[in-house]
Amino acid sequence: MQVMRPDKTNVWPTDWRVFLTKLAWGLAVLLLASGLVTWIAANWENWGHVAKFALAQGAVLISAGLALLFRRRSGGWGHDLGVPAALTGLAAVATGGLLALIGQTYQTGADPWQLFALWTVLIIPWVFTVRSVFLSVLWLVLINTAFYLWIDVARLDWFGRSYTSQTLLALAVNALLLLAAETIWRARHDPWRIVPRVAAIAVGFFIGAQVMEGNFLLGLVLFLALYGVYRYRRPDLLIMSLASFGAYGSLSMLIIEYAGDAFLLIVVVIVGLGLGLLRFLQQQVVHWRRTHGSEALAVKDDVVSDVTLGTALATDAAATNATTKTNAGTEAAATQASVNAAMASSPAASTAQILANAQVSVHADAQDSDEHHPWYLRVIKLFLYLLLPLIILLYLAVSLDLSLEALGVLGGIMALVAPVLFAKAQTVSSRDLVGGWVACAVLLLSVPLVDMRYPWPHEVSAMIAVVISTLLYRLAKGQFVLRMLLVIWALAAIEFLVIERLFDRWTMMPYWVLEMPAAFMFFAALLLGHLYLRGERKPHFWLPLFWSLLLASQIHLVLAGTLFYSMPFWDESRPYLTVAGFLLAMAPLAILAFYWRGWRDQPLVYGIALLGLAALCAVWTPYPPVALALSWILVAYAWRYLSLLAVAVAMGLFCLWRLYYILNISLLDKAELLLATGVGCLVFAYLGQLGRNKVVADAPVQAAPKGILASVLLGTVLVLGVANVAIVQKERILSDGQTVLLELAPVDPRSLMQGDYMSLNFALSQNLSALSWGLPKDALAKMDAQQWVVVAVQLDENKVAQLKGVYLEQDGQERLWSEEGPVAEPSDVMRLRMRRHRSNWTPGTDAWFFAEGSADRFDAARYGEFAVVEDGQSLLRAMLDKDRKEIK
């Protein structure tokens, strides 16, 4: 069955062939982009600068060129999953890789906000012409990353409070971007409203930054203003919910600040406000459904809710409020009355649509349980279910001085009383209160469980947790979040006790302890979903169990990667192929073979797809989380389950990010793996088109907007031009600069974009900071107001720089200041520019990048050799040991 969206565009591709082709293109772009960044971060030593820059610039040029070449394929420029838009996105990512390579090659420092800022500027021609939601979101992420990193190092003290000026500036810029997203960007094909929601989240983030800096009242006012705009001007339930939650946090912080030592008052007010927020959000859902009718229940307004009209009208009677007690005749009469009124007011409307809206209005009050809530409301409810009981338990522990055993007994009593409370609770509000009661009981029971305080064997504790969670799971009708908590609690209790029984320390666990349970939970979730979750109607009883098993299996595999994949792929201490790893790796292949029932009509494409998927799974066998995420993507298409697809994509992105930080696997090996599989996906995406006389696409090919070809070319020329100008300028400094040595003190972290590096702290920087404290107030104020200063240094016989003073203006003239005040400039000094970095000063760079695995060689570094030109600009050339010999 083909699923349709309210705006008459397809949610899902028409068949497996189209879906797999799009999946191959998407994976190709994702893997190639990740491989490019990892390849640059590897900082390999065997290639020269010219070859590295040629390859990095070639990636930008080839991606943009292929986008122009395929501009009439797969939806053209106006389709996010089209080939041209995907290749333009790859060119944008390659631009960041090129900038990172320049910074890595010329040692421009590990302070990356300039990299992200320049990256943001260079891809503007692509962002504002290519109608790609991915490019728009990437641009928003880049500009906010630049702001975040800049705030960490810059100082603008407009209002006398640290960082307030910077966060206000970032907030103002994001407010303008949000306005643009709701006006200029609205013409783009963005039915999910991803761009404005990302912009609104950025606005909320920087409002939250104001709250964290102590501006509680300002944050509260701004959150309420954001809510008001999206409540009355452009309704959006997600943004309204986040703004409400932000206002709750701001008000809670304000109360904590002014309540003083009144701990009981703080607990009562915060808990009361939390319960009020929960009920308020539920009423917002009811109001949303009443005013928006069946559209509110469609996929358009919630990417991960999957609540359709059919499932909404078939809710669990025990989970509804007093509305569900209306007899059938009264309900039918109410529905008919609504239909008659609607037809009288709008004769042109279809009877089916009016009937659907009327039914939604009648049943709206019956559907504010969290089984029908979108995912973001469930997340907020989960947070409140964990926070509010924790606050109450903290108060009880502090005020009553209860032991762990007493807390466990209290939790047991609360768990025993919970069934009675569930039976008495008839309204949604009362059932939410009981849900909070159960969350308190679970936390109380878990405290002595973790600390092994119960007098009986650990296995008995595990069985008690399973029995209690099973009983309460069946009773918690209409409580999706609570049911998930109960399942996760039971699984965690069993595994924790088993591990504690079998192993003295977690680090002594063999790999199968995490891999085998992950495989078991994965296949259990797969079987459960196949039996109950296919199609539009998804039984609410099984959904929490399904999602708990899914998330638990992924967490297990990520932990397995953390503990056991922190070694080379082919290390003999861990078998390359395990039973669980093999089963998980082959799962995508089995899923495709099982669910693609129409393969006989396309045997060639079916064979190509199976071959490509088998090759991809075989290559990624050492890292099972990727295969697991790929399995859920395929299952999501087979079941037409949009929530699962969104979560699976997020899982895949997280797995690739986690792979980057597995330190003992060579970055170069990771890059080769990512690039090879990315190229393979490109090949199979092309082969998927074989035998087709016409490209099949879900949307018709759109003509390129006016000027888009020129904009893509302009963006490519701009990127390559700026990169090459920067390369020429830095080569000039290295060739013409005078050699200066600075004493240093290194440490060793890793950068996402630029690989491994030493963070440098120069003696000259410390001397300049000490000098600044001895300056007069007016001179110190001038120095603090600058992001760059020029200092005078004098070289000894070994060319080691010694600070002589700093150049500052006085009465319109530049003077040299030392500890004694203004002094005459010696004839044998040279100028060196220093930039502010947080509360310190650095000579243009604060890091030295090196190839992965080379850190030990630079432990002996004692000096940094700089090339300094006449105006004071400098570049770090080499690291020297205590004898001033270059470390190679």
ChimeraX attribute file (.defattr): number of C-alpha atoms within 10 A of each C-alpha:
attribute: neighborCount
match mode: 1-to-1
recipient: residues
	/A:1	7
	/A:2	10
	/A:3	13
	/A:4	13
	/A:5	14
	/A:6	14
	/A:7	9
	/A:8	8
	/A:9	12
	/A:10	14
	/A:11	16
	/A:12	18
	/A:13	18
	/A:14	15
	/A:15	16
	/A:16	22
	/A:17	20
	/A:18	20
	/A:19	17
	/A:20	21
	/A:21	21
	/A:22	20
	/A:23	18
	/A:24	24
	/A:25	24
	/A:26	21
	/A:27	21
	/A:28	27
	/A:29	26
	/A:30	22
	/A:31	23
	/A:32	27
	/A:33	25
	/A:34	24
	/A:35	26
	/A:36	26
	/A:37	25
	/A:38	26
	/A:39	25
	/A:40	23
	/A:41	28
	/A:42	23
	/A:43	22
	/A:44	15
	/A:45	10
	/A:46	6
	/A:47	9
	/A:48	10
	/A:49	13
	/A:50	8
	/A:51	10
	/A:52	18
	/A:53	19
	/A:54	11
	/A:55	13
	/A:56	23
	/A:57	23
	/A:58	16
	/A:59	22
	/A:60	24
	/A:61	20
	/A:62	14
	/A:63	24
	/A:64	24
	/A:65	19
	/A:66	15
	/A:67	26
	/A:68	21
	/A:69	12
	/A:70	16
	/A:71	23
	/A:72	17
	/A:73	17
	/A:74	26
	/A:75	23
	/A:76	25
	/A:77	29
	/A:78	25
	/A:79	24
	/A:80	21
	/A:81	20
	/A:82	25
	/A:83	26
	/A:84	29
	/A:85	29
	/A:86	24
	/A:87	25
	/A:88	29
	/A:89	29
	/A:90	26
	/A:91	30
	/A:92	28
	/A:93	25
	/A:94	24
	/A:95	26
	/A:96	26
	/A:97	28
	/A:98	28
	/A:99	25
	/A:100	25
	/A:101	24
	/A:102	24
	/A:103	22
	/A:104	24
	/A:105	21
	/A:106	19
	/A:107	21
	/A:108	23
	/A:109	24
	/A:110	27
	/A:111	18
	/A:112	19
	/A:113	21
	/A:114	16
	/A:115	20
	/A:116	23
	/A:117	18
	/A:118	18
	/A:119	24
	/A:120	23
	/A:121	15
	/A:122	22
	/A:123	26
	/A:124	17
	/A:125	18
	/A:126	27
	/A:127	26
	/A:128	16
	/A:129	19
	/A:130	27
	/A:131	24
	/A:132	26
	/A:133	24
	/A:134	18
	/A:135	25
	/A:136	24
	/A:137	17
	/A:138	19
	/A:139	22
	/A:140	21
	/A:141	17
	/A:142	21
	/A:143	20
	/A:144	25
	/A:145	17
	/A:146	22
	/A:147	22
	/A:148	16
	/A:149	16
	/A:150	20
	/A:151	21
	/A:152	15
	/A:153	16
	/A:154	16
	/A:155	21
	/A:156	17
	/A:157	14
	/A:158	11
	/A:159	9
	/A:160	9
	/A:161	12
	/A:162	14
	/A:163	20
	/A:164	21
	/A:165	18
	/A:166	21
	/A:167	21
	/A:168	15
	/A:169	14
	/A:170	22
	/A:171	22
	/A:172	14
	/A:173	17
	/A:174	23
	/A:175	18
	/A:176	13
	/A:177	21
	/A:178	23
	/A:179	15
	/A:180	15
	/A:181	22
	/A:182	17
	/A:183	11
	/A:184	12
	/A:185	19
	/A:186	14
	/A:187	10
	/A:188	16
	/A:189	14
	/A:190	16
	/A:191	15
	/A:192	14
	/A:193	19
	/A:194	16
	/A:195	26
	/A:196	24
	/A:197	18
	/A:198	18
	/A:199	25
	/A:200	23
	/A:201	18
	/A:202	22
	/A:203	26
	/A:204	23
	/A:205	18
	/A:206	22
	/A:207	28
	/A:208	23
	/A:209	19
	/A:210	24
	/A:211	22
	/A:212	13
	/A:213	15
	/A:214	17
	/A:215	18
	/A:216	24
	/A:217	16
	/A:218	14
	/A:219	26
	/A:220	26
	/A:221	15
	/A:222	21
	/A:223	25
	/A:224	17
	/A:225	14
	/A:226	22
	/A:227	24
	/A:228	16
	/A:229	14
	/A:230	17
	/A:231	15
	/A:232	9
	/A:233	9
	/A:234	10
	/A:235	14
	/A:236	18
	/A:237	22
	/A:238	19
	/A:239	22
	/A:240	22
	/A:241	22
	/A:242	20
	/A:243	26
	/A:244	22
	/A:245	20
	/A:246	24
	/A:247	27
	/A:248	20
	/A:249	21
	/A:250	27
	/A:251	20
	/A:252	20
	/A:253	21
	/A:254	18
	/A:255	16
	/A:256	18
	/A:257	13
	/A:258	10
	/A:259	13
	/A:260	10
	/A:261	10
	/A:262	10
	/A:263	13
	/A:264	13
	/A:265	14
	/A:266	20
	/A:267	18
	/A:268	14
	/A:269	15
	/A:270	22
	/A:271	19
	/A:272	13
	/A:273	17
	/A:274	21
	/A:275	19
	/A:276	14
	/A:277	20
	/A:278	20
	/A:279	16
	/A:280	14
	/A:281	21
	/A:282	22
	/A:283	15
	/A:284	17
	/A:285	25
	/A:286	22
	/A:287	16
	/A:288	18
	/A:289	22
	/A:290	20
	/A:291	14
	/A:292	13
	/A:293	22
	/A:294	22
	/A:295	21
	/A:296	22
	/A:297	24
	/A:298	18
	/A:299	21
	/A:300	18
	/A:301	19
	/A:302	21
	/A:303	17
	/A:304	19
	/A:305	22
	/A:306	25
	/A:307	20
	/A:308	18
	/A:309	20
	/A:310	12
	/A:311	17
	/A:312	20
	/A:313	16
	/A:314	12
	/A:315	20
	/A:316	19
	/A:317	15
	/A:318	17
	/A:319	22
	/A:320	22
	/A:321	20
	/A:322	12
	/A:323	16
	/A:324	19
	/A:325	12
	/A:326	10
	/A:327	9
	/A:328	10
	/A:329	9
	/A:330	10
	/A:331	17
	/A:332	14
	/A:333	11
	/A:334	16
	/A:335	21
	/A:336	15
	/A:337	13
	/A:338	19
	/A:339	21
	/A:340	17
	/A:341	13
	/A:342	17
	/A:343	16
	/A:344	11
	/A:345	10
	/A:346	11
	/A:347	11
	/A:348	8
	/A:349	12
	/A:350	10
	/A:351	14
	/A:352	10
	/A:353	14
	/A:354	21
	/A:355	20
	/A:356	18
	/A:357	25
	/A:358	24
	/A:359	24
	/A:360	27
	/A:361	22
	/A:362	18
	/A:363	23
	/A:364	21
	/A:365	22
	/A:366	25
	/A:367	28
	/A:368	25
	/A:369	25
	/A:370	22
	/A:371	25
	/A:372	24
	/A:373	23
	/A:374	20
	/A:375	18
	/A:376	17
	/A:377	21
	/A:378	19
	/A:379	13
	/A:380	18
	/A:381	22
	/A:382	18
	/A:383	12
	/A:384	18
	/A:385	24
	/A:386	16
	/A:387	18
	/A:388	22
	/A:389	21
	/A:390	16
	/A:391	17
	/A:392	15
	/A:393	17
	/A:394	13
	/A:395	15
	/A:396	13
	/A:397	15
	/A:398	9
	/A:399	11
	/A:400	9
	/A:401	10
	/A:402	13
	/A:403	11
	/A:404	20
	/A:405	19
	/A:406	15
	/A:407	21
	/A:408	23
	/A:409	17
	/A:410	16
	/A:411	23
	/A:412	17
	/A:413	13
	/A:414	20
	/A:415	23
	/A:416	14
	/A:417	14
	/A:418	21
	/A:419	18
	/A:420	12
	/A:421	18
	/A:422	20
	/A:423	12
	/A:424	12
	/A:425	18
	/A:426	15
	/A:427	16
	/A:428	24
	/A:429	18
	/A:430	15
	/A:431	24
	/A:432	24
	/A:433	16
	/A:434	21
	/A:435	22
	/A:436	22
	/A:437	19
	/A:438	29
	/A:439	25
	/A:440	25
	/A:441	25
	/A:442	24
	/A:443	19
	/A:444	25
	/A:445	26
	/A:446	21
	/A:447	16
	/A:448	18
	/A:449	21
	/A:450	13
	/A:451	10
	/A:452	17
	/A:453	13
	/A:454	17
	/A:455	9
	/A:456	9
	/A:457	10
	/A:458	20
	/A:459	14
	/A:460	13
	/A:461	20
	/A:462	20
	/A:463	14
	/A:464	14
	/A:465	23
	/A:466	19
	/A:467	13
	/A:468	16
	/A:469	24
	/A:470	15
	/A:471	14
	/A:472	21
	/A:473	21
	/A:474	11
	/A:475	17
	/A:476	25
	/A:477	22
	/A:478	25
	/A:479	23
	/A:480	23
	/A:481	20
	/A:482	26
	/A:483	26
	/A:484	20
	/A:485	22
	/A:486	26
	/A:487	23
	/A:488	19
	/A:489	18
	/A:490	21
	/A:491	18
	/A:492	16
	/A:493	22
	/A:494	17
	/A:495	15
	/A:496	16
	/A:497	20
	/A:498	15
	/A:499	15
	/A:500	14
	/A:501	11
	/A:502	11
	/A:503	13
	/A:504	10
	/A:505	9
	/A:506	12
	/A:507	9
	/A:508	11
	/A:509	16
	/A:510	14
	/A:511	19
	/A:512	15
	/A:513	14
	/A:514	22
	/A:515	24
	/A:516	20
	/A:517	17
	/A:518	29
	/A:519	25
	/A:520	15
	/A:521	20
	/A:522	24
	/A:523	18
	/A:524	17
	/A:525	22
	/A:526	19
	/A:527	13
	/A:528	17
	/A:529	20
	/A:530	14
	/A:531	9
	/A:532	16
	/A:533	20
	/A:534	17
	/A:535	12
	/A:536	16
	/A:537	16
	/A:538	17
	/A:539	16
	/A:540	19
	/A:541	19
	/A:542	16
	/A:543	19
	/A:544	23
	/A:545	22
	/A:546	23
	/A:547	17
	/A:548	20
	/A:549	24
	/A:550	23
	/A:551	17
	/A:552	20
	/A:553	26
	/A:554	24
	/A:555	16
	/A:556	20
	/A:557	25
	/A:558	25
	/A:559	16
	/A:560	23
	/A:561	23
	/A:562	16
	/A:563	18
	/A:564	18
	/A:565	21
	/A:566	15
	/A:567	18
	/A:568	17
	/A:569	18
	/A:570	11
	/A:571	10
	/A:572	9
	/A:573	9
	/A:574	15
	/A:575	11
	/A:576	14
	/A:577	12
	/A:578	16
	/A:579	12
	/A:580	19
	/A:581	24
	/A:582	17
	/A:583	18
	/A:584	27
	/A:585	28
	/A:586	21
	/A:587	22
	/A:588	25
	/A:589	23
	/A:590	14
	/A:591	16
	/A:592	20
	/A:593	15
	/A:594	10
	/A:595	15
	/A:596	14
	/A:597	10
	/A:598	12
	/A:599	15
	/A:600	10
	/A:601	9
	/A:602	11
	/A:603	11
	/A:604	14
	/A:605	21
	/A:606	20
	/A:607	14
	/A:608	16
	/A:609	24
	/A:610	16
	/A:611	14
	/A:612	21
	/A:613	23
	/A:614	18
	/A:615	15
	/A:616	22
	/A:617	25
	/A:618	14
	/A:619	15
	/A:620	18
	/A:621	21
	/A:622	22
	/A:623	23
	/A:624	27
	/A:625	31
	/A:626	26
	/A:627	26
	/A:628	27
	/A:629	23
	/A:630	25
	/A:631	23
	/A:632	26
	/A:633	23
	/A:634	23
	/A:635	23
	/A:636	20
	/A:637	19
	/A:638	19
	/A:639	17
	/A:640	21
	/A:641	22
	/A:642	20
	/A:643	16
	/A:644	22
	/A:645	22
	/A:646	15
	/A:647	18
	/A:648	24
	/A:649	15
	/A:650	12
	/A:651	23
	/A:652	21
	/A:653	16
	/A:654	15
	/A:655	21
	/A:656	18
	/A:657	13
	/A:658	14
	/A:659	21
	/A:660	20
	/A:661	15
	/A:662	19
	/A:663	16
	/A:664	13
	/A:665	18
	/A:666	18
	/A:667	28
	/A:668	19
	/A:669	16
	/A:670	20
	/A:671	24
	/A:672	17
	/A:673	16
	/A:674	25
	/A:675	23
	/A:676	18
	/A:677	23
	/A:678	24
	/A:679	16
	/A:680	20
	/A:681	26
	/A:682	20
	/A:683	15
	/A:684	22
	/A:685	24
	/A:686	13
	/A:687	16
	/A:688	22
	/A:689	16
	/A:690	14
	/A:691	10
	/A:692	8
	/A:693	7
	/A:694	8
	/A:695	12
	/A:696	18
	/A:697	17
	/A:698	17
	/A:699	15
	/A:700	12
	/A:701	19
	/A:702	15
	/A:703	12
	/A:704	16
	/A:705	12
	/A:706	9
	/A:707	9
	/A:708	18
	/A:709	17
	/A:710	12
	/A:711	18
	/A:712	22
	/A:713	16
	/A:714	14
	/A:715	21
	/A:716	25
	/A:717	14
	/A:718	16
	/A:719	24
	/A:720	18
	/A:721	12
	/A:722	13
	/A:723	18
	/A:724	15
	/A:725	11
	/A:726	15
	/A:727	16
	/A:728	10
	/A:729	10
	/A:730	19
	/A:731	14
	/A:732	13
	/A:733	18
	/A:734	19
	/A:735	11
	/A:736	13
	/A:737	18
	/A:738	16
	/A:739	19
	/A:740	24
	/A:741	23
	/A:742	23
	/A:743	20
	/A:744	19
	/A:745	15
	/A:746	19
	/A:747	14
	/A:748	16
	/A:749	12
	/A:750	17
	/A:751	14
	/A:752	14
	/A:753	24
	/A:754	27
	/A:755	25
	/A:756	26
	/A:757	25
	/A:758	21
	/A:759	20
	/A:760	20
	/A:761	21
	/A:762	20
	/A:763	17
	/A:764	21
	/A:765	21
	/A:766	13
	/A:767	15
	/A:768	20
	/A:769	13
	/A:770	12
	/A:771	19
	/A:772	20
	/A:773	11
	/A:774	14
	/A:775	18
	/A:776	13
	/A:777	11
	/A:778	10
	/A:779	16
	/A:780	15
	/A:781	12
	/A:782	12
	/A:783	18
	/A:784	17
	/A:785	11
	/A:786	12
	/A:787	15
	/A:788	17
	/A:789	18
	/A:790	20
	/A:791	23
	/A:792	23
	/A:793	21
	/A:794	18
	/A:795	17
	/A:796	11
	/A:797	6
	/A:798	9
	/A:799	15
	/A:800	18
	/A:801	22
	/A:802	18
	/A:803	19
	/A:804	21
	/A:805	26
	/A:806	25
	/A:807	19
	/A:808	19
	/A:809	13
	/A:810	13
	/A:811	6
	/A:812	7
	/A:813	8
	/A:814	12
	/A:815	18
	/A:816	20
	/A:817	24
	/A:818	20
	/A:819	16
	/A:820	11
	/A:821	13
	/A:822	17
	/A:823	13
	/A:824	9
	/A:825	14
	/A:826	12
	/A:827	7
	/A:828	9
	/A:829	17
	/A:830	21
	/A:831	19
	/A:832	23
	/A:833	20
	/A:834	24
	/A:835	18
	/A:836	19
	/A:837	20
	/A:838	13
	/A:839	10
	/A:840	15
	/A:841	24
	/A:842	23
	/A:843	29
	/A:844	22
	/A:845	23
	/A:846	23
	/A:847	24
	/A:848	26
	/A:849	26
	/A:850	23
	/A:851	16
	/A:852	21
	/A:853	13
	/A:854	13
	/A:855	17
	/A:856	8
	/A:857	11
	/A:858	19
	/A:859	15
	/A:860	14
	/A:861	21
	/A:862	20
	/A:863	25
	/A:864	24
	/A:865	23
	/A:866	23
	/A:867	21
	/A:868	24
	/A:869	21
	/A:870	13
	/A:871	11
	/A:872	19
	/A:873	19
	/A:874	27
	/A:875	24
	/A:876	25
	/A:877	18
	/A:878	18
	/A:879	22
	/A:880	22
	/A:881	15
	/A:882	11
	/A:883	9
	/A:884	17
	/A:885	14
	/A:886	15
	/A:887	13
	/A:888	9
